[in-house]
Amino acid sequence: MGVMIEDHIARLPLFHGLAASALRRIASVCELRRFHKGQTLFQEGRRAEVIWLIQWGWVYLVKRTQATPVTIYTVTPEDGLCGFSAVVGSGVYFASAVAATETTAICIPKVEFTRLLTTHPPFAHTVLAVYHTRMCHLAEAISLAAAPVERRLAYTLLRLKTSFGHTIPVTHRELSRMAGTRWETSIRRLSAMRRKGWLTASRGKVTLLIPEKLRALIRNGSA
């Protein structure tokens, strides 16, 4: 198992520049775990002991608030990191991570991850860039919270495009939760975009055909 983990992380840009001995050390303390769709990787409010590196599949992070029972506020695709609460913050997970598909994830103990941050500046710089991008996405989503549904959906689709490309493996219900709208409303707005030729939608999948139209909708309120 350690060799499998070592081979995988050695291919990732995040770990480029680390010596073979460092990669072996990381792999020796990591654990590979498998999750079925809908299973929880970690739960909001629980002690954060590990950072999660998604090896295969993808997960969405959900936050419970008084206003909404469940809000999907970001996703972590294949080869992405989540669970930063293990190294920053109060030491408990800020949100829950749920497998959106059959998923395998590498658990990196927070002690080892923290050691990498302090002893390998290029690694720390890359992790900081990931965290910064996520914070920017959150700020953008907050700024659009009161915007019309069409603009929120357009923003959500474009953000997902950066992780998955033009074909996004997301259900209507997941998309509506990410955009902060009702499922029925999301379907109507997506149907309108489909009639305009901006995208196609089928069960568990949305394909963007003219993403420029979505960008114009966010920028100008119309396309």
Buried (B, 14 or more C-beta within 10 A) or exposed (E): EBEEBBEBBBEEEBBEEBEEEBBBBBBEBBEBBEBEEEBBBBBBEEBBBBBBBBBEBBBBBBBEEEEEEEBBBBBBBBBBBBBBBBBEEEEBBBBBBBBBBEBBBBBBBBEBBBBBBEEBEEBEEBBEEBBEEBEEBEEEBEEBEEBEBBBBBBBBBBBBBEBBEEEBBBBBEBBBBBBBBEEEBBBEBBEEBBEEEBBBBEEEEBEBEBBEBBBBBBEEEEB
